[in-house]
Amino acid sequence: MANNIEVKELLDAGVHFGHLTRRWDPNMAPYIYMERNGIHIINLYKTAAKIEESSDALRKIAASGRKILFVATKKQAKDIVADKAAKANMPYITERWPGGMLTNFVTIRKAVKKMQTIDRMKADGRFDTLSKKEKLQMNRLREKLDKNLGSIADMTRLPGALFVVDIKREHIAIKEAQKLNIPIFAMVDTNSDPRQVDYLIPSNDDASKSIDKIVGFVSDAIIEGLAERKAGKDAQAEGKDAPAAPKAKDAPKAKAAPAPVEKATPAPAEKAAPVAPVEKAEPAKVEAAASEEEE
């Protein structure tokens, strides 16, 4: 994203103007380019790199489905942050930071539910049954709650990250986020300590043009993350709805033809040798032999 960030754009928006040199925080020294007329000038190349780093991290948080809470209560930042956060469909605090907003989130949710109860009473007609004095009290309470907490009505759990404009002014919000280990993204001017936040964007946090430019880059990154999440869900839904490919049925196995049984051919019987005929003794010879025996 750094390639898409023109340093000239940041220069035209006055992002490079820091505070007076006598009000600087030494920990911001790596991000200061020079000093001119008693004012520190911020290094915009480092600002562009930090915008890229912060935008990538915020895009991933948005793609994971978690909320990023925008905090800016200074006059010149209120309307800008409210507009950009609403565009990205993220909660924001632009009025007084309610103490315990994060560390006592359960109580804050009860106040939001009270506001929603009044809305339901107006919708179902119960509000009309109240007396004039009770209606007036309910309306005043509703206006007060909406002013302070209306923008976080849809935030049902702790945010995944905080984006803060001017960490010195929003020090209570910073402390609560640190206590709960919630990642902190912030515009940090030369008079602030960058060690208090996880992702800093060194920039002028007083000029409305500078705030508009930086918050614009951040909100665009969040919108990209939400688009990625939606695209992933759509692809997953299409995968579930698509009919499963029919399994190829096994072709019926061909029955093996029985091997032909070879008939055993009888071996030719050996012919018996002819029996020699018995010679019959002639009677004359028999008598001669008998007379010889007698002698």
C-alpha positions as a Markdown table, in Angstrom:
| # | Residue | x | y | z |
|---|---|---|---|---|
| 1 | Met | 0.0 | 0.0 | 0.0 |
| 2 | Ala | 3.0 | 2.3 | 0.5 |
| 3 | Asn | 3.3 | 2.5 | -3.3 |
| 4 | Asn | -0.2 | 3.9 | -3.5 |
| 5 | Ile | 0.6 | 6.6 | -0.9 |
| 6 | Glu | 2.0 | 9.7 | -2.5 |
| 7 | Val | 4.3 | 11.7 | -0.2 |
| 8 | Lys | 3.1 | 14.8 | -2.0 |
| 9 | Glu | -0.5 | 14.1 | -0.9 |
| 10 | Leu | 0.7 | 13.9 | 2.7 |
| 11 | Leu | 2.7 | 17.1 | 2.2 |
| 12 | Asp | -0.3 | 19.0 | 0.8 |
| 13 | Ala | -2.4 | 17.9 | 3.7 |
| 14 | Gly | 0.1 | 19.3 | 6.2 |
| 15 | Val | 0.8 | 15.9 | 7.8 |
| 16 | His | 4.5 | 16.9 | 8.2 |
| 17 | Phe | 3.9 | 19.7 | 10.7 |
| 18 | Gly | 4.8 | 18.8 | 14.2 |
| 19 | His | 4.7 | 20.8 | 17.5 |
| 20 | Leu | 7.1 | 23.4 | 18.8 |
| 21 | Thr | 10.5 | 22.1 | 19.5 |
| 22 | Arg | 10.3 | 22.9 | 23.2 |
| 23 | Arg | 7.2 | 20.7 | 23.5 |
| 24 | Trp | 8.7 | 17.6 | 21.8 |
| 25 | Asp | 8.9 | 14.1 | 23.2 |
| 26 | Pro | 12.5 | 12.7 | 22.7 |
| 27 | Asn | 11.1 | 9.3 | 21.9 |
| 28 | Met | 9.7 | 10.7 | 18.6 |
| 29 | Ala | 13.3 | 11.6 | 17.5 |
| 30 | Pro | 13.5 | 8.7 | 14.9 |
| 31 | Tyr | 10.5 | 10.1 | 13.1 |
| 32 | Ile | 11.5 | 13.8 | 13.0 |
| 33 | Tyr | 13.2 | 15.0 | 9.8 |
| 34 | Met | 14.4 | 18.4 | 10.8 |
| 35 | Glu | 13.5 | 21.6 | 12.7 |
| 36 | Arg | 12.4 | 24.8 | 11.0 |
| 37 | Asn | 11.4 | 28.1 | 12.6 |
| 38 | Gly | 11.1 | 26.4 | 16.0 |
| 39 | Ile | 8.8 | 23.6 | 14.7 |
| 40 | His | 9.7 | 20.0 | 14.2 |
| 41 | Ile | 9.1 | 18.5 | 10.7 |
| 42 | Ile | 8.0 | 14.9 | 10.5 |
| 43 | Asn | 9.7 | 12.5 | 8.0 |
| 44 | Leu | 6.8 | 11.7 | 5.6 |
| 45 | Tyr | 8.6 | 8.7 | 4.1 |
| 46 | Lys | 8.5 | 7.0 | 7.5 |
| 47 | Thr | 4.9 | 8.2 | 7.9 |
| 48 | Ala | 4.0 | 6.4 | 4.6 |
| 49 | Ala | 5.7 | 3.2 | 5.7 |
| 50 | Lys | 3.8 | 3.3 | 9.0 |
| 51 | Ile | 0.5 | 3.9 | 7.3 |
| 52 | Glu | 1.1 | 0.8 | 5.2 |
| 53 | Glu | 2.0 | -1.3 | 8.3 |
| 54 | Ser | -1.0 | -0.1 | 10.3 |
| 55 | Ser | -3.4 | -0.5 | 7.3 |
| 56 | Asp | -2.3 | -4.1 | 6.7 |
| 57 | Ala | -2.8 | -5.0 | 10.4 |
| 58 | Leu | -6.3 | -3.3 | 10.5 |
| 59 | Arg | -7.3 | -5.0 | 7.3 |
| 60 | Lys | -6.5 | -8.4 | 8.8 |
| 61 | Ile | -8.5 | -7.5 | 12.0 |
| 62 | Ala | -11.5 | -6.4 | 9.9 |
| 63 | Ala | -11.3 | -9.6 | 7.8 |
| 64 | Ser | -11.4 | -11.7 | 11.0 |
| 65 | Gly | -14.8 | -10.2 | 11.9 |
| 66 | Arg | -13.7 | -8.1 | 14.9 |
| 67 | Lys | -14.6 | -4.4 | 15.4 |
| 68 | Ile | -12.2 | -1.5 | 15.4 |
| 69 | Leu | -13.2 | 1.3 | 17.8 |
| 70 | Phe | -12.4 | 4.9 | 16.6 |
| 71 | Val | -11.7 | 7.4 | 19.4 |
| 72 | Ala | -11.5 | 11.2 | 18.7 |
| 73 | Thr | -13.1 | 13.7 | 21.0 |
| 74 | Lys | -11.2 | 16.8 | 19.8 |
| 75 | Lys | -13.3 | 19.3 | 18.0 |
| 76 | Gln | -11.5 | 19.3 | 14.6 |
| 77 | Ala | -11.6 | 15.5 | 14.5 |
| 78 | Lys | -15.1 | 14.7 | 15.6 |
| 79 | Asp | -17.1 | 15.0 | 12.3 |
| 80 | Ile | -14.3 | 13.5 | 10.2 |
| 81 | Val | -13.9 | 10.4 | 12.4 |
| 82 | Ala | -17.6 | 9.9 | 12.7 |
| 83 | Asp | -18.0 | 10.0 | 8.9 |
| 84 | Lys | -15.1 | 7.7 | 8.1 |
| 85 | Ala | -16.0 | 5.2 | 10.8 |
| 86 | Ala | -19.7 | 5.1 | 9.8 |
| 87 | Lys | -18.5 | 4.5 | 6.2 |
| 88 | Ala | -16.5 | 1.5 | 7.3 |
| 89 | Asn | -19.4 | 0.3 | 9.5 |
| 90 | Met | -17.3 | 0.6 | 12.7 |
| 91 | Pro | -18.1 | 2.0 | 16.2 |
| 92 | Tyr | -16.7 | 5.3 | 17.3 |
| 93 | Ile | -16.6 | 7.6 | 20.3 |
| 94 | Thr | -16.5 | 11.3 | 19.4 |
| 95 | Glu | -18.0 | 12.7 | 22.6 |
| 96 | Arg | -16.6 | 12.4 | 26.1 |
| 97 | Trp | -15.0 | 9.1 | 26.7 |
| 98 | Pro | -17.2 | 7.2 | 29.2 |
| 99 | Gly | -15.0 | 6.0 | 32.1 |
| 100 | Gly | -14.8 | 2.2 | 32.2 |
| 101 | Met | -15.9 | 2.0 | 28.5 |
| 102 | Leu | -13.6 | -1.1 | 28.1 |
| 103 | Thr | -12.7 | -2.2 | 31.6 |
| 104 | Asn | -16.4 | -2.1 | 32.7 |
| 105 | Phe | -18.0 | -3.0 | 29.4 |
| 106 | Val | -20.9 | -5.0 | 31.0 |
| 107 | Thr | -22.2 | -1.8 | 32.7 |
| 108 | Ile | -21.9 | 0.1 | 29.4 |
| 109 | Arg | -23.9 | -2.6 | 27.6 |
| 110 | Lys | -26.6 | -2.2 | 30.2 |
| 111 | Ala | -26.9 | 1.5 | 29.4 |
| 112 | Val | -27.1 | 0.6 | 25.7 |
| 113 | Lys | -29.9 | -1.9 | 26.4 |
| 114 | Lys | -31.8 | 0.7 | 28.3 |
| 115 | Met | -31.7 | 2.9 | 25.2 |
| 116 | Gln | -32.9 | 0.0 | 23.1 |
| 117 | Thr | -35.7 | -0.7 | 25.6 |
| 118 | Ile | -37.0 | 2.9 | 25.2 |
| 119 | Asp | -37.0 | 2.4 | 21.4 |
| 120 | Arg | -39.1 | -0.8 | 21.8 |
| 121 | Met | -41.5 | 1.0 | 24.1 |
| 122 | Lys | -42.1 | 3.6 | 21.4 |
| 123 | Ala | -42.5 | 0.9 | 18.7 |
| 124 | Asp | -45.1 | -1.2 | 20.6 |
| 125 | Gly | -47.2 | 1.7 | 22.0 |
| 126 | Arg | -46.2 | 1.4 | 25.7 |
| 127 | Phe | -44.6 | 4.8 | 25.6 |
| 128 | Asp | -47.9 | 6.4 | 24.9 |
| 129 | Thr | -49.4 | 5.1 | 28.1 |
| 130 | Leu | -46.9 | 7.1 | 30.2 |
| 131 | Ser | -47.6 | 10.5 | 31.7 |
| 132 | Lys | -46.3 | 13.7 | 30.2 |
| 133 | Lys | -43.6 | 14.0 | 32.8 |
| 134 | Glu | -42.4 | 10.4 | 32.4 |
| 135 | Lys | -42.3 | 10.8 | 28.6 |
| 136 | Leu | -40.1 | 13.9 | 29.0 |
| 137 | Gln | -37.7 | 12.1 | 31.3 |
| 138 | Met | -37.5 | 9.1 | 29.0 |
| 139 | Asn | -36.8 | 11.3 | 25.9 |
| 140 | Arg | -34.1 | 13.2 | 27.8 |
| 141 | Leu | -32.5 | 9.9 | 28.9 |
| 142 | Arg | -32.7 | 8.6 | 25.4 |
| 143 | Glu | -31.0 | 11.7 | 23.9 |
| 144 | Lys | -28.2 | 11.6 | 26.5 |
| 145 | Leu | -27.5 | 7.9 | 25.9 |
| 146 | Asp | -27.7 | 8.2 | 22.1 |
| 147 | Lys | -25.2 | 11.1 | 22.2 |
| 148 | Asn | -22.6 | 9.2 | 24.3 |
| 149 | Leu | -23.2 | 5.6 | 23.3 |
| 150 | Gly | -25.4 | 5.6 | 20.2 |
| 151 | Ser | -22.4 | 4.9 | 17.9 |
| 152 | Ile | -21.5 | 1.7 | 19.8 |
| 153 | Ala | -25.0 | 0.3 | 20.1 |
| 154 | Asp | -24.0 | -2.6 | 17.7 |
| 155 | Met | -20.8 | -3.4 | 19.5 |
| 156 | Thr | -21.8 | -6.4 | 21.6 |
| 157 | Arg | -18.3 | -7.4 | 22.7 |
| 158 | Leu | -14.9 | -5.7 | 23.3 |
| 159 | Pro | -13.3 | -4.3 | 20.1 |
| 160 | Gly | -10.4 | -6.1 | 18.4 |
| 161 | Ala | -8.5 | -2.8 | 18.2 |
| 162 | Leu | -8.6 | 0.9 | 19.0 |
| 163 | Phe | -7.7 | 3.7 | 16.5 |
| 164 | Val | -7.0 | 7.0 | 18.4 |
| 165 | Val | -6.4 | 10.5 | 17.3 |
| 166 | Asp | -4.2 | 12.4 | 19.8 |
| 167 | Ile | -3.1 | 9.9 | 22.4 |
| 168 | Lys | -2.4 | 12.7 | 25.0 |
| 169 | Arg | -6.0 | 13.8 | 24.9 |
| 170 | Glu | -7.4 | 10.2 | 24.9 |
| 171 | His | -5.0 | 8.9 | 27.7 |
| 172 | Ile | -7.9 | 7.2 | 29.6 |
| 173 | Ala | -8.9 | 5.2 | 26.6 |
| 174 | Ile | -5.2 | 4.3 | 26.0 |
| 175 | Lys | -4.8 | 3.1 | 29.6 |
| 176 | Glu | -8.0 | 0.9 | 29.5 |
| 177 | Ala | -6.9 | -0.7 | 26.2 |
| 178 | Gln | -3.4 | -1.4 | 27.6 |
| 179 | Lys | -5.0 | -3.0 | 30.7 |
| 180 | Leu | -7.0 | -5.4 | 28.4 |
| 181 | Asn | -4.2 | -6.0 | 25.9 |
| 182 | Ile | -6.2 | -4.5 | 23.1 |
| 183 | Pro | -4.0 | -3.4 | 20.1 |
| 184 | Ile | -3.8 | 0.4 | 19.8 |
| 185 | Phe | -3.4 | 2.2 | 16.5 |
| 186 | Ala | -2.9 | 6.0 | 16.7 |
| 187 | Met | -1.9 | 9.2 | 15.0 |
| 188 | Val | 1.1 | 10.3 | 17.1 |
| 189 | Asp | 2.4 | 13.9 | 17.0 |
| 190 | Thr | 5.9 | 15.0 | 18.0 |
| 191 | Asn | 4.7 | 15.9 | 21.6 |
| 192 | Ser | 3.5 | 12.4 | 22.4 |
| 193 | Asp | 5.2 | 9.2 | 23.6 |
| 194 | Pro | 5.0 | 6.6 | 20.8 |
| 195 | Arg | 5.8 | 3.8 | 23.3 |
| 196 | Gln | 2.2 | 3.8 | 24.5 |
| 197 | Val | 0.8 | 2.4 | 21.3 |
| 198 | Asp | 1.4 | -0.7 | 19.3 |
| 199 | Tyr | 1.1 | 0.8 | 15.8 |
| 200 | Leu | 1.9 | 4.5 | 15.4 |
| 201 | Ile | 1.4 | 6.8 | 12.5 |
| 202 | Pro | 3.7 | 9.9 | 13.0 |
| 203 | Ser | 1.6 | 12.8 | 11.8 |
| 204 | Asn | 0.0 | 16.1 | 12.6 |
| 205 | Asp | -3.0 | 15.3 | 14.8 |
| 206 | Asp | -4.3 | 18.9 | 15.1 |
| 207 | Ala | -5.0 | 19.9 | 11.5 |
| 208 | Ser | -8.3 | 18.7 | 10.0 |
| 209 | Lys | -6.8 | 18.1 | 6.6 |
| 210 | Ser | -4.1 | 15.9 | 8.1 |
| 211 | Ile | -6.7 | 13.9 | 10.2 |
| 212 | Asp | -8.9 | 13.5 | 7.2 |
| 213 | Lys | -6.1 | 12.1 | 5.0 |
| 214 | Ile | -4.8 | 9.6 | 7.6 |
| 215 | Val | -8.2 | 8.4 | 8.8 |
| 216 | Gly | -9.2 | 8.1 | 5.1 |
| 217 | Phe | -6.3 | 5.6 | 4.4 |
| 218 | Val | -7.2 | 3.7 | 7.5 |
| 219 | Ser | -10.9 | 3.4 | 6.8 |
| 220 | Asp | -10.2 | 2.3 | 3.2 |
| 221 | Ala | -8.0 | -0.5 | 4.6 |
| 222 | Ile | -10.8 | -1.6 | 6.9 |
| 223 | Ile | -13.3 | -1.6 | 4.1 |
| 224 | Glu | -10.9 | -3.8 | 2.0 |
| 225 | Gly | -10.8 | -6.3 | 5.0 |
| 226 | Leu | -14.6 | -6.4 | 5.2 |
| 227 | Ala | -14.8 | -7.0 | 1.5 |
| 228 | Glu | -12.4 | -9.9 | 1.8 |
| 229 | Arg | -14.4 | -11.4 | 4.6 |
| 230 | Lys | -17.7 | -11.1 | 2.6 |
| 231 | Ala | -16.0 | -12.6 | -0.5 |
| 232 | Gly | -14.8 | -15.6 | 1.6 |
| 233 | Lys | -18.3 | -16.1 | 3.1 |
| 234 | Asp | -19.9 | -16.0 | -0.4 |
| 235 | Ala | -17.4 | -18.5 | -1.7 |
| 236 | Gln | -18.0 | -20.8 | 1.2 |
| 237 | Ala | -21.8 | -20.5 | 0.8 |
| 238 | Glu | -21.6 | -21.3 | -2.9 |
| 239 | Gly | -19.5 | -24.3 | -2.1 |
| 240 | Lys | -22.2 | -25.6 | 0.3 |
| 241 | Asp | -25.1 | -25.0 | -2.1 |
| 242 | Ala | -23.4 | -26.6 | -5.1 |
| 243 | Pro | -24.7 | -30.2 | -5.6 |
| 244 | Ala | -22.1 | -32.7 | -4.9 |
| 245 | Ala | -20.6 | -34.4 | -8.0 |
| 246 | Pro | -22.2 | -37.9 | -8.4 |
| 247 | Lys | -19.8 | -40.6 | -7.5 |
| 248 | Ala | -18.9 | -42.8 | -10.5 |
| 249 | Lys | -20.5 | -46.2 | -10.0 |
| 250 | Asp | -18.3 | -49.1 | -10.4 |
| 251 | Ala | -18.9 | -50.8 | -13.8 |
| 252 | Pro | -20.4 | -54.3 | -13.3 |
| 253 | Lys | -17.6 | -56.7 | -13.3 |
| 254 | Ala | -17.7 | -59.1 | -16.2 |
| 255 | Lys | -18.3 | -62.7 | -15.2 |
| 256 | Ala | -15.3 | -64.7 | -16.1 |
| 257 | Ala | -16.3 | -67.4 | -18.6 |
| 258 | Pro | -15.6 | -70.8 | -17.1 |
| 259 | Ala | -12.6 | -72.4 | -18.6 |
| 260 | Pro | -13.5 | -75.3 | -20.9 |
| 261 | Val | -12.9 | -78.6 | -19.2 |
| 262 | Glu | -10.7 | -80.6 | -21.4 |
| 263 | Lys | -12.0 | -84.1 | -21.7 |
| 264 | Ala | -9.3 | -86.6 | -20.9 |
| 265 | Thr | -8.8 | -88.8 | -24.0 |
| 266 | Pro | -8.4 | -92.4 | -22.9 |
| 267 | Ala | -5.0 | -93.7 | -23.5 |
| 268 | Pro | -5.0 | -96.5 | -26.2 |
| 269 | Ala | -5.1 | -99.9 | -24.5 |
| 270 | Glu | -2.0 | -101.9 | -25.2 |
| 271 | Lys | -2.8 | -105.0 | -27.1 |
| 272 | Ala | -2.0 | -108.2 | -25.3 |
| 273 | Ala | 0.8 | -110.2 | -26.9 |
| 274 | Pro | -0.7 | -113.3 | -28.6 |
| 275 | Val | -0.5 | -116.4 | -26.5 |
| 276 | Ala | 1.6 | -119.1 | -28.1 |
| 277 | Pro | -0.6 | -122.1 | -28.9 |
| 278 | Val | 0.1 | -125.2 | -26.9 |
| 279 | Glu | 1.4 | -127.9 | -29.0 |
| 280 | Lys | -0.4 | -131.1 | -28.6 |
| 281 | Ala | 1.9 | -134.2 | -28.3 |
| 282 | Glu | 1.5 | -136.7 | -30.9 |
| 283 | Pro | 0.3 | -140.2 | -29.6 |
| 284 | Ala | 3.2 | -142.0 | -31.3 |
| 285 | Lys | 5.8 | -139.9 | -29.6 |
| 286 | Val | 4.0 | -140.4 | -26.2 |
| 287 | Glu | 4.1 | -144.1 | -26.4 |
| 288 | Ala | 7.8 | -144.1 | -27.3 |
| 289 | Ala | 8.7 | -142.0 | -24.3 |
| 290 | Ala | 6.7 | -144.2 | -22.0 |
| 291 | Ser | 8.5 | -147.4 | -23.3 |
| 292 | Glu | 11.8 | -145.7 | -22.7 |
| 293 | Glu | 10.9 | -145.0 | -19.1 |
| 294 | Glu | 10.0 | -148.6 | -18.5 |
| 295 | Glu | 13.3 | -149.9 | -19.7 |
